[in-house]
Amino acid sequence: MTFIDYFAWFVLFILVAMVVAIFAALGMAPGRIAHRRGHPWAQAVAIGGWATLIFAFPFWPLVLIWAFVDAPARAEPRP
């Protein structure tokens, strides 16, 4: 094998590693944001981030939005 062959394998390895790293970062993003913001359903957001990224990518942005939305505070009953 020549130098160019080794260089091509190296570039291919770097590209595959980058794709895996980006996929992992996208999967973890909604859960990390929800945990950092103190979201009441942070674990559900984290699971939803991975599930929608793997099975139904068009819904992944909705889970990302859900990570930023907090549940409304309960209204105090009037005396």
PyMOL Python script that loads the backbone (N, CA, C, O; Angstrom):
from pymol import cmd

cmd.read_pdbstr("""\
ATOM      1  N   MET A   1       0.848  -1.185   0.000  1.00  0.00           N
ATOM      2  CA  MET A   1       0.000   0.000   0.000  1.00  0.00           C
ATOM      3  C   MET A   1       0.888   1.241   0.000  1.00  0.00           C
ATOM      4  O   MET A   1       1.954   1.278   0.615  1.00  0.00           O
ATOM      5  N   THR A   2       0.415   2.231  -0.699  1.00  0.00           N
ATOM      6  CA  THR A   2       1.183   3.468  -0.790  1.00  0.00           C
ATOM      7  C   THR A   2       0.733   4.445   0.288  1.00  0.00           C
ATOM      8  O   THR A   2      -0.212   4.200   1.039  1.00  0.00           O
ATOM      9  N   PHE A   3       1.448   5.554   0.330  1.00  0.00           N
ATOM     10  CA  PHE A   3       1.134   6.590   1.307  1.00  0.00           C
ATOM     11  C   PHE A   3      -0.299   7.082   1.136  1.00  0.00           C
ATOM     12  O   PHE A   3      -1.001   7.307   2.122  1.00  0.00           O
ATOM     13  N   ILE A   4      -0.729   7.248  -0.100  1.00  0.00           N
ATOM     14  CA  ILE A   4      -2.077   7.763  -0.363  1.00  0.00           C
ATOM     15  C   ILE A   4      -3.157   6.803   0.145  1.00  0.00           C
ATOM     16  O   ILE A   4      -4.224   7.243   0.573  1.00  0.00           O
ATOM     17  N   ASP A   5      -2.886   5.506   0.099  1.00  0.00           N
ATOM     18  CA  ASP A   5      -3.838   4.525   0.633  1.00  0.00           C
ATOM     19  C   ASP A   5      -3.969   4.664   2.153  1.00  0.00           C
ATOM     20  O   ASP A   5      -5.074   4.666   2.696  1.00  0.00           O
ATOM     21  N   TYR A   6      -2.831   4.778   2.817  1.00  0.00           N
ATOM     22  CA  TYR A   6      -2.862   4.959   4.276  1.00  0.00           C
ATOM     23  C   TYR A   6      -3.559   6.262   4.655  1.00  0.00           C
ATOM     24  O   TYR A   6      -4.320   6.318   5.620  1.00  0.00           O
ATOM     25  N   PHE A   7      -3.286   7.300   3.881  1.00  0.00           N
ATOM     26  CA  PHE A   7      -3.917   8.595   4.141  1.00  0.00           C
ATOM     27  C   PHE A   7      -5.427   8.510   3.937  1.00  0.00           C
ATOM     28  O   PHE A   7      -6.184   9.101   4.706  1.00  0.00           O
ATOM     29  N   ALA A   8      -5.872   7.789   2.920  1.00  0.00           N
ATOM     30  CA  ALA A   8      -7.303   7.628   2.670  1.00  0.00           C
ATOM     31  C   ALA A   8      -7.976   6.870   3.809  1.00  0.00           C
ATOM     32  O   ALA A   8      -9.068   7.243   4.238  1.00  0.00           O
ATOM     33  N   TRP A   9      -7.337   5.808   4.306  1.00  0.00           N
ATOM     34  CA  TRP A   9      -7.890   5.064   5.450  1.00  0.00           C
ATOM     35  C   TRP A   9      -7.947   5.948   6.694  1.00  0.00           C
ATOM     36  O   TRP A   9      -8.909   5.882   7.459  1.00  0.00           O
ATOM     37  N   PHE A  10      -6.926   6.768   6.896  1.00  0.00           N
ATOM     38  CA  PHE A  10      -6.906   7.672   8.046  1.00  0.00           C
ATOM     39  C   PHE A  10      -8.051   8.678   7.958  1.00  0.00           C
ATOM     40  O   PHE A  10      -8.740   8.920   8.949  1.00  0.00           O
ATOM     41  N   VAL A  11      -8.255   9.259   6.794  1.00  0.00           N
ATOM     42  CA  VAL A  11      -9.351  10.222   6.602  1.00  0.00           C
ATOM     43  C   VAL A  11     -10.697   9.538   6.804  1.00  0.00           C
ATOM     44  O   VAL A  11     -11.587  10.109   7.435  1.00  0.00           O
ATOM     45  N   LEU A  12     -10.858   8.335   6.286  1.00  0.00           N
ATOM     46  CA  LEU A  12     -12.102   7.597   6.467  1.00  0.00           C
ATOM     47  C   LEU A  12     -12.367   7.318   7.952  1.00  0.00           C
ATOM     48  O   LEU A  12     -13.496   7.465   8.421  1.00  0.00           O
ATOM     49  N   PHE A  13     -11.335   6.921   8.679  1.00  0.00           N
ATOM     50  CA  PHE A  13     -11.478   6.675  10.111  1.00  0.00           C
ATOM     51  C   PHE A  13     -11.897   7.944  10.853  1.00  0.00           C
ATOM     52  O   PHE A  13     -12.779   7.901  11.711  1.00  0.00           O
ATOM     53  N   ILE A  14     -11.268   9.068  10.523  1.00  0.00           N
ATOM     54  CA  ILE A  14     -11.619  10.344  11.159  1.00  0.00           C
ATOM     55  C   ILE A  14     -13.066  10.723  10.846  1.00  0.00           C
ATOM     56  O   ILE A  14     -13.783  11.180  11.736  1.00  0.00           O
ATOM     57  N   LEU A  15     -13.505  10.546   9.611  1.00  0.00           N
ATOM     58  CA  LEU A  15     -14.878  10.885   9.244  1.00  0.00           C
ATOM     59  C   LEU A  15     -15.899  10.013   9.975  1.00  0.00           C
ATOM     60  O   LEU A  15     -16.921  10.515  10.441  1.00  0.00           O
ATOM     61  N   VAL A  16     -15.632   8.724  10.075  1.00  0.00           N
ATOM     62  CA  VAL A  16     -16.543   7.828  10.801  1.00  0.00           C
ATOM     63  C   VAL A  16     -16.581   8.205  12.276  1.00  0.00           C
ATOM     64  O   VAL A  16     -17.654   8.219  12.880  1.00  0.00           O
ATOM     65  N   ALA A  17     -15.426   8.511  12.865  1.00  0.00           N
ATOM     66  CA  ALA A  17     -15.388   8.920  14.275  1.00  0.00           C
ATOM     67  C   ALA A  17     -16.172  10.209  14.492  1.00  0.00           C
ATOM     68  O   ALA A  17     -16.859  10.350  15.503  1.00  0.00           O
ATOM     69  N   MET A  18     -16.078  11.136  13.569  1.00  0.00           N
ATOM     70  CA  MET A  18     -16.822  12.390  13.692  1.00  0.00           C
ATOM     71  C   MET A  18     -18.325  12.166  13.590  1.00  0.00           C
ATOM     72  O   MET A  18     -19.091  12.785  14.328  1.00  0.00           O
ATOM     73  N   VAL A  19     -18.755  11.296  12.693  1.00  0.00           N
ATOM     74  CA  VAL A  19     -20.188  10.999  12.559  1.00  0.00           C
ATOM     75  C   VAL A  19     -20.713  10.376  13.851  1.00  0.00           C
ATOM     76  O   VAL A  19     -21.792  10.741  14.319  1.00  0.00           O
ATOM     77  N   VAL A  20     -19.972   9.455  14.422  1.00  0.00           N
ATOM     78  CA  VAL A  20     -20.386   8.825  15.680  1.00  0.00           C
ATOM     79  C   VAL A  20     -20.429   9.857  16.802  1.00  0.00           C
ATOM     80  O   VAL A  20     -21.362   9.852  17.605  1.00  0.00           O
ATOM     81  N   ALA A  21     -19.440  10.739  16.871  1.00  0.00           N
ATOM     82  CA  ALA A  21     -19.408  11.763  17.919  1.00  0.00           C
ATOM     83  C   ALA A  21     -20.567  12.744  17.775  1.00  0.00           C
ATOM     84  O   ALA A  21     -21.173  13.129  18.776  1.00  0.00           O
ATOM     85  N   ILE A  22     -20.881  13.152  16.561  1.00  0.00           N
ATOM     86  CA  ILE A  22     -21.996  14.072  16.338  1.00  0.00           C
ATOM     87  C   ILE A  22     -23.319  13.404  16.695  1.00  0.00           C
ATOM     88  O   ILE A  22     -24.185  14.028  17.308  1.00  0.00           O
ATOM     89  N   PHE A  23     -23.477  12.134  16.313  1.00  0.00           N
ATOM     90  CA  PHE A  23     -24.691  11.395  16.651  1.00  0.00           C
ATOM     91  C   PHE A  23     -24.862  11.304  18.170  1.00  0.00           C
ATOM     92  O   PHE A  23     -25.966  11.497  18.679  1.00  0.00           O
ATOM     93  N   ALA A  24     -23.784  11.012  18.893  1.00  0.00           N
ATOM     94  CA  ALA A  24     -23.850  10.930  20.353  1.00  0.00           C
ATOM     95  C   ALA A  24     -24.159  12.293  20.968  1.00  0.00           C
ATOM     96  O   ALA A  24     -24.938  12.380  21.917  1.00  0.00           O
ATOM     97  N   ALA A  25     -23.561  13.348  20.442  1.00  0.00           N
ATOM     98  CA  ALA A  25     -23.821  14.690  20.972  1.00  0.00           C
ATOM     99  C   ALA A  25     -25.276  15.100  20.746  1.00  0.00           C
ATOM    100  O   ALA A  25     -25.893  15.700  21.627  1.00  0.00           O
ATOM    101  N   LEU A  26     -25.825  14.785  19.580  1.00  0.00           N
ATOM    102  CA  LEU A  26     -27.229  15.103  19.315  1.00  0.00           C
ATOM    103  C   LEU A  26     -28.159  14.288  20.211  1.00  0.00           C
ATOM    104  O   LEU A  26     -29.186  14.798  20.659  1.00  0.00           O
ATOM    105  N   GLY A  27     -27.815  13.045  20.474  1.00  0.00           N
ATOM    106  CA  GLY A  27     -28.656  12.213  21.332  1.00  0.00           C
ATOM    107  C   GLY A  27     -28.660  12.676  22.773  1.00  0.00           C
ATOM    108  O   GLY A  27     -29.681  12.581  23.454  1.00  0.00           O
ATOM    109  N   MET A  28     -27.534  13.175  23.245  1.00  0.00           N
ATOM    110  CA  MET A  28     -27.429  13.606  24.642  1.00  0.00           C
ATOM    111  C   MET A  28     -27.911  15.035  24.869  1.00  0.00           C
ATOM    112  O   MET A  28     -28.215  15.399  26.005  1.00  0.00           O
ATOM    113  N   ALA A  29     -27.987  15.843  23.838  1.00  0.00           N
ATOM    114  CA  ALA A  29     -28.268  17.269  23.992  1.00  0.00           C
ATOM    115  C   ALA A  29     -29.575  17.573  24.720  1.00  0.00           C
ATOM    116  O   ALA A  29     -29.539  18.336  25.685  1.00  0.00           O
ATOM    117  N   PRO A  30     -30.730  17.025  24.322  1.00  0.00           N
ATOM    118  CA  PRO A  30     -31.962  17.384  25.041  1.00  0.00           C
ATOM    119  C   PRO A  30     -31.929  16.993  26.520  1.00  0.00           C
ATOM    120  O   PRO A  30     -32.393  17.757  27.366  1.00  0.00           O
ATOM    121  N   GLY A  31     -31.393  15.832  26.837  1.00  0.00           N
ATOM    122  CA  GLY A  31     -31.332  15.397  28.229  1.00  0.00           C
ATOM    123  C   GLY A  31     -30.429  16.273  29.066  1.00  0.00           C
ATOM    124  O   GLY A  31     -30.770  16.614  30.199  1.00  0.00           O
ATOM    125  N   ARG A  32     -29.280  16.642  28.523  1.00  0.00           N
ATOM    126  CA  ARG A  32     -28.361  17.497  29.272  1.00  0.00           C
ATOM    127  C   ARG A  32     -28.969  18.875  29.505  1.00  0.00           C
ATOM    128  O   ARG A  32     -28.836  19.440  30.590  1.00  0.00           O
ATOM    129  N   ILE A  33     -29.633  19.414  28.493  1.00  0.00           N
ATOM    130  CA  ILE A  33     -30.266  20.724  28.636  1.00  0.00           C
ATOM    131  C   ILE A  33     -31.361  20.660  29.695  1.00  0.00           C
ATOM    132  O   ILE A  33     -31.466  21.550  30.539  1.00  0.00           O
ATOM    133  N   ALA A  34     -32.178  19.605  29.650  1.00  0.00           N
ATOM    134  CA  ALA A  34     -33.272  19.475  30.616  1.00  0.00           C
ATOM    135  C   ALA A  34     -32.735  19.322  32.035  1.00  0.00           C
ATOM    136  O   ALA A  34     -33.270  19.936  32.958  1.00  0.00           O
ATOM    137  N   HIS A  35     -31.701  18.526  32.230  1.00  0.00           N
ATOM    138  CA  HIS A  35     -31.116  18.358  33.567  1.00  0.00           C
ATOM    139  C   HIS A  35     -30.520  19.665  34.066  1.00  0.00           C
ATOM    140  O   HIS A  35     -30.684  20.016  35.235  1.00  0.00           O
ATOM    141  N   ARG A  36     -29.833  20.386  33.192  1.00  0.00           N
ATOM    142  CA  ARG A  36     -29.208  21.644  33.582  1.00  0.00           C
ATOM    143  C   ARG A  36     -30.243  22.695  33.960  1.00  0.00           C
ATOM    144  O   ARG A  36     -30.007  23.510  34.852  1.00  0.00           O
ATOM    145  N   ARG A  37     -31.395  22.678  33.281  1.00  0.00           N
ATOM    146  CA  ARG A  37     -32.436  23.672  33.561  1.00  0.00           C
ATOM    147  C   ARG A  37     -33.371  23.246  34.691  1.00  0.00           C
ATOM    148  O   ARG A  37     -34.261  24.007  35.071  1.00  0.00           O
ATOM    149  N   GLY A  38     -33.184  22.044  35.232  1.00  0.00           N
ATOM    150  CA  GLY A  38     -34.048  21.578  36.314  1.00  0.00           C
ATOM    151  C   GLY A  38     -35.442  21.222  35.843  1.00  0.00           C
ATOM    152  O   GLY A  38     -36.419  21.447  36.558  1.00  0.00           O
ATOM    153  N   HIS A  39     -35.541  20.676  34.661  1.00  0.00           N
ATOM    154  CA  HIS A  39     -36.837  20.303  34.096  1.00  0.00           C
ATOM    155  C   HIS A  39     -37.469  19.205  34.953  1.00  0.00           C
ATOM    156  O   HIS A  39     -36.771  18.279  35.366  1.00  0.00           O
ATOM    157  N   PRO A  40     -38.769  19.287  35.226  1.00  0.00           N
ATOM    158  CA  PRO A  40     -39.403  18.271  36.076  1.00  0.00           C
ATOM    159  C   PRO A  40     -39.416  16.876  35.449  1.00  0.00           C
ATOM    160  O   PRO A  40     -39.473  15.887  36.179  1.00  0.00           O
ATOM    161  N   TRP A  41     -39.367  16.768  34.137  1.00  0.00           N
ATOM    162  CA  TRP A  41     -39.363  15.472  33.457  1.00  0.00           C
ATOM    163  C   TRP A  41     -38.067  15.309  32.669  1.00  0.00           C
ATOM    164  O   TRP A  41     -38.089  14.920  31.502  1.00  0.00           O
ATOM    165  N   ALA A  42     -36.952  15.603  33.303  1.00  0.00           N
ATOM    166  CA  ALA A  42     -35.663  15.581  32.616  1.00  0.00           C
ATOM    167  C   ALA A  42     -35.309  14.186  32.104  1.00  0.00           C
ATOM    168  O   ALA A  42     -34.762  14.048  31.009  1.00  0.00           O
ATOM    169  N   GLN A  43     -35.616  13.155  32.886  1.00  0.00           N
ATOM    170  CA  GLN A  43     -35.294  11.797  32.444  1.00  0.00           C
ATOM    171  C   GLN A  43     -36.116  11.417  31.207  1.00  0.00           C
ATOM    172  O   GLN A  43     -35.604  10.762  30.300  1.00  0.00           O
ATOM    173  N   ALA A  44     -37.366  11.819  31.171  1.00  0.00           N
ATOM    174  CA  ALA A  44     -38.205  11.536  30.004  1.00  0.00           C
ATOM    175  C   ALA A  44     -37.696  12.279  28.771  1.00  0.00           C
ATOM    176  O   ALA A  44     -37.747  11.750  27.661  1.00  0.00           O
ATOM    177  N   VAL A  45     -37.210  13.494  28.962  1.00  0.00           N
ATOM    178  CA  VAL A  45     -36.653  14.251  27.845  1.00  0.00           C
ATOM    179  C   VAL A  45     -35.394  13.553  27.326  1.00  0.00           C
ATOM    180  O   VAL A  45     -35.177  13.476  26.116  1.00  0.00           O
ATOM    181  N   ALA A  46     -34.566  13.046  28.244  1.00  0.00           N
ATOM    182  CA  ALA A  46     -33.341  12.360  27.833  1.00  0.00           C
ATOM    183  C   ALA A  46     -33.662  11.096  27.032  1.00  0.00           C
ATOM    184  O   ALA A  46     -33.045  10.841  25.998  1.00  0.00           O
ATOM    185  N   ILE A  47     -34.606  10.322  27.501  1.00  0.00           N
ATOM    186  CA  ILE A  47     -34.999   9.110  26.776  1.00  0.00           C
ATOM    187  C   ILE A  47     -35.639   9.477  25.444  1.00  0.00           C
ATOM    188  O   ILE A  47     -35.376   8.836  24.427  1.00  0.00           O
ATOM    189  N   GLY A  48     -36.471  10.497  25.450  1.00  0.00           N
ATOM    190  CA  GLY A  48     -37.099  10.944  24.205  1.00  0.00           C
ATOM    191  C   GLY A  48     -36.088  11.437  23.189  1.00  0.00           C
ATOM    192  O   GLY A  48     -36.271  11.242  21.987  1.00  0.00           O
ATOM    193  N   GLY A  49     -35.021  12.073  23.656  1.00  0.00           N
ATOM    194  CA  GLY A  49     -33.979  12.535  22.733  1.00  0.00           C
ATOM    195  C   GLY A  49     -33.327  11.393  21.990  1.00  0.00           C
ATOM    196  O   GLY A  49     -33.150  11.458  20.773  1.00  0.00           O
ATOM    197  N   TRP A  50     -32.962  10.333  22.721  1.00  0.00           N
ATOM    198  CA  TRP A  50     -32.349   9.174  22.071  1.00  0.00           C
ATOM    199  C   TRP A  50     -33.357   8.417  21.204  1.00  0.00           C
ATOM    200  O   TRP A  50     -33.036   8.019  20.085  1.00  0.00           O
ATOM    201  N   ALA A  51     -34.567   8.220  21.714  1.00  0.00           N
ATOM    202  CA  ALA A  51     -35.555   7.435  20.973  1.00  0.00           C
ATOM    203  C   ALA A  51     -35.936   8.111  19.659  1.00  0.00           C
ATOM    204  O   ALA A  51     -36.022   7.450  18.623  1.00  0.00           O
ATOM    205  N   THR A  52     -36.160   9.409  19.695  1.00  0.00           N
ATOM    206  CA  THR A  52     -36.555  10.091  18.464  1.00  0.00           C
ATOM    207  C   THR A  52     -35.381  10.249  17.513  1.00  0.00           C
ATOM    208  O   THR A  52     -35.578  10.273  16.298  1.00  0.00           O
ATOM    209  N   LEU A  53     -34.172  10.357  18.031  1.00  0.00           N
ATOM    210  CA  LEU A  53     -33.021  10.457  17.142  1.00  0.00           C
ATOM    211  C   LEU A  53     -32.802   9.145  16.399  1.00  0.00           C
ATOM    212  O   LEU A  53     -32.436   9.150  15.223  1.00  0.00           O
ATOM    213  N   ILE A  54     -33.023   8.027  17.076  1.00  0.00           N
ATOM    214  CA  ILE A  54     -32.783   6.724  16.461  1.00  0.00           C
ATOM    215  C   ILE A  54     -33.955   6.299  15.569  1.00  0.00           C
ATOM    216  O   ILE A  54     -33.739   5.827  14.452  1.00  0.00           O
ATOM    217  N   PHE A  55     -35.191   6.462  16.052  1.00  0.00           N
ATOM    218  CA  PHE A  55     -36.341   5.893  15.355  1.00  0.00           C
ATOM    219  C   PHE A  55     -37.160   6.880  14.532  1.00  0.00           C
ATOM    220  O   PHE A  55     -37.735   6.491  13.515  1.00  0.00           O
ATOM    221  N   ALA A  56     -37.229   8.122  14.933  1.00  0.00           N
ATOM    222  CA  ALA A  56     -38.112   9.072  14.243  1.00  0.00           C
ATOM    223  C   ALA A  56     -37.481  10.456  14.253  1.00  0.00           C
ATOM    224  O   ALA A  56     -37.930  11.343  14.978  1.00  0.00           O
ATOM    225  N   PHE A  57     -36.446  10.640  13.453  1.00  0.00           N
ATOM    226  CA  PHE A  57     -35.686  11.891  13.490  1.00  0.00           C
ATOM    227  C   PHE A  57     -36.521  13.155  13.319  1.00  0.00           C
ATOM    228  O   PHE A  57     -36.166  14.165  13.927  1.00  0.00           O
ATOM    229  N   PRO A  58     -37.603  13.183  12.541  1.00  0.00           N
ATOM    230  CA  PRO A  58     -38.347  14.442  12.410  1.00  0.00           C
ATOM    231  C   PRO A  58     -38.915  14.961  13.735  1.00  0.00           C
ATOM    232  O   PRO A  58     -39.202  16.152  13.854  1.00  0.00           O
ATOM    233  N   PHE A  59     -39.080  14.080  14.735  1.00  0.00           N
ATOM    234  CA  PHE A  59     -39.607  14.517  16.024  1.00  0.00           C
ATOM    235  C   PHE A  59     -38.510  14.952  16.999  1.00  0.00           C
ATOM    236  O   PHE A  59     -38.821  15.456  18.078  1.00  0.00           O
ATOM    237  N   TRP A  60     -37.246  14.768  16.647  1.00  0.00           N
ATOM    238  CA  TRP A  60     -36.154  15.133  17.546  1.00  0.00           C
ATOM    239  C   TRP A  60     -36.172  16.624  17.892  1.00  0.00           C
ATOM    240  O   TRP A  60     -35.937  16.960  19.053  1.00  0.00           O
ATOM    241  N   PRO A  61     -36.439  17.542  16.944  1.00  0.00           N
ATOM    242  CA  PRO A  61     -36.503  18.959  17.327  1.00  0.00           C
ATOM    243  C   PRO A  61     -37.601  19.254  18.344  1.00  0.00           C
ATOM    244  O   PRO A  61     -37.459  20.175  19.149  1.00  0.00           O
ATOM    245  N   LEU A  62     -38.689  18.493  18.322  1.00  0.00           N
ATOM    246  CA  LEU A  62     -39.744  18.701  19.315  1.00  0.00           C
ATOM    247  C   LEU A  62     -39.257  18.352  20.715  1.00  0.00           C
ATOM    248  O   LEU A  62     -39.599  19.035  21.680  1.00  0.00           O
ATOM    249  N   VAL A  63     -38.467  17.302  20.831  1.00  0.00           N
ATOM    250  CA  VAL A  63     -37.912  16.935  22.136  1.00  0.00           C
ATOM    251  C   VAL A  63     -36.913  17.989  22.580  1.00  0.00           C
ATOM    252  O   VAL A  63     -36.823  18.286  23.771  1.00  0.00           O
ATOM    253  N   LEU A  64     -36.167  18.555  21.655  1.00  0.00           N
ATOM    254  CA  LEU A  64     -35.237  19.624  22.008  1.00  0.00           C
ATOM    255  C   LEU A  64     -35.993  20.850  22.520  1.00  0.00           C
ATOM    256  O   LEU A  64     -35.559  21.492  23.476  1.00  0.00           O
ATOM    257  N   ILE A  65     -37.107  21.174  21.896  1.00  0.00           N
ATOM    258  CA  ILE A  65     -37.932  22.281  22.387  1.00  0.00           C
ATOM    259  C   ILE A  65     -38.501  21.946  23.760  1.00  0.00           C
ATOM    260  O   ILE A  65     -38.560  22.810  24.635  1.00  0.00           O
ATOM    261  N   TRP A  66     -38.922  20.688  23.956  1.00  0.00           N
ATOM    262  CA  TRP A  66     -39.471  20.248  25.245  1.00  0.00           C
ATOM    263  C   TRP A  66     -38.437  20.409  26.353  1.00  0.00           C
ATOM    264  O   TRP A  66     -38.802  20.672  27.499  1.00  0.00           O
ATOM    265  N   ALA A  67     -37.164  20.256  26.037  1.00  0.00           N
ATOM    266  CA  ALA A  67     -36.108  20.409  27.034  1.00  0.00           C
ATOM    267  C   ALA A  67     -36.046  21.836  27.557  1.00  0.00           C
ATOM    268  O   ALA A  67     -35.635  22.059  28.695  1.00  0.00           O
ATOM    269  N   PHE A  68     -36.444  22.794  26.747  1.00  0.00           N
ATOM    270  CA  PHE A  68     -36.406  24.194  27.163  1.00  0.00           C
ATOM    271  C   PHE A  68     -37.697  24.658  27.825  1.00  0.00           C
ATOM    272  O   PHE A  68     -37.717  25.713  28.459  1.00  0.00           O
ATOM    273  N   VAL A  69     -38.765  23.897  27.693  1.00  0.00           N
ATOM    274  CA  VAL A  69     -40.069  24.308  28.216  1.00  0.00           C
ATOM    275  C   VAL A  69     -40.270  23.691  29.591  1.00  0.00           C
ATOM    276  O   VAL A  69     -40.192  22.473  29.747  1.00  0.00           O
ATOM    277  N   ASP A  70     -40.522  24.514  30.565  1.00  0.00           N
ATOM    278  CA  ASP A  70     -40.797  24.032  31.916  1.00  0.00           C
ATOM    279  C   ASP A  70     -42.295  23.836  32.081  1.00  0.00           C
ATOM    280  O   ASP A  70     -43.093  24.475  31.395  1.00  0.00           O
ATOM    281  N   ALA A  71     -42.669  22.955  32.988  1.00  0.00           N
ATOM    282  CA  ALA A  71     -44.085  22.734  33.264  1.00  0.00           C
ATOM    283  C   ALA A  71     -44.641  23.977  33.965  1.00  0.00           C
ATOM    284  O   ALA A  71     -43.952  24.593  34.778  1.00  0.00           O
ATOM    285  N   PRO A  72     -45.862  24.339  33.656  1.00  0.00           N
ATOM    286  CA  PRO A  72     -46.432  25.514  34.325  1.00  0.00           C
ATOM    287  C   PRO A  72     -46.634  25.241  35.811  1.00  0.00           C
ATOM    288  O   PRO A  72     -46.923  24.114  36.214  1.00  0.00           O
ATOM    289  N   ALA A  73     -46.481  26.272  36.607  1.00  0.00           N
ATOM    290  CA  ALA A  73     -46.667  26.144  38.052  1.00  0.00           C
ATOM    291  C   ALA A  73     -48.157  25.930  38.340  1.00  0.00           C
ATOM    292  O   ALA A  73     -49.026  26.485  37.667  1.00  0.00           O
ATOM    293  N   ARG A  74     -48.420  25.118  39.350  1.00  0.00           N
ATOM    294  CA  ARG A  74     -49.804  24.891  39.716  1.00  0.00           C
ATOM    295  C   ARG A  74     -50.387  26.123  40.392  1.00  0.00           C
ATOM    296  O   ARG A  74     -49.740  26.777  41.209  1.00  0.00           O
ATOM    297  N   ALA A  75     -51.593  26.410  40.036  1.00  0.00           N
ATOM    298  CA  ALA A  75     -52.266  27.570  40.630  1.00  0.00           C
ATOM    299  C   ALA A  75     -52.657  27.221  42.070  1.00  0.00           C
ATOM    300  O   ALA A  75     -53.122  26.118  42.354  1.00  0.00           O
ATOM    301  N   GLU A  76     -52.462  28.161  42.942  1.00  0.00           N
ATOM    302  CA  GLU A  76     -52.851  27.981  44.333  1.00  0.00           C
ATOM    303  C   GLU A  76     -54.375  28.078  44.431  1.00  0.00           C
ATOM    304  O   GLU A  76     -54.979  28.964  43.826  1.00  0.00           O
ATOM    305  N   PRO A  77     -54.994  27.177  45.186  1.00  0.00           N
ATOM    306  CA  PRO A  77     -56.455  27.256  45.337  1.00  0.00           C
ATOM    307  C   PRO A  77     -56.831  28.526  46.113  1.00  0.00           C
ATOM    308  O   PRO A  77     -56.151  28.942  47.051  1.00  0.00           O
ATOM    309  N   ARG A  78     -57.928  29.107  45.681  1.00  0.00           N
ATOM    310  CA  ARG A  78     -58.393  30.324  46.356  1.00  0.00           C
ATOM    311  C   ARG A  78     -59.123  29.965  47.647  1.00  0.00           C
ATOM    312  O   ARG A  78     -59.888  29.001  47.683  1.00  0.00           O
ATOM    313  N   PRO A  79     -58.893  30.727  48.691  1.00  0.00           N
ATOM    314  CA  PRO A  79     -59.592  30.441  49.970  1.00  0.00           C
ATOM    315  C   PRO A  79     -61.035  30.850  49.953  1.00  0.00           C
ATOM    316  O   PRO A  79     -61.738  30.672  50.947  1.00  0.00           O
TER     317      PRO A  79
END
""", "prot")
cmd.dss("prot")
cmd.show_as("cartoon", "prot")
cmd.util.cbc("prot")
cmd.orient("prot")
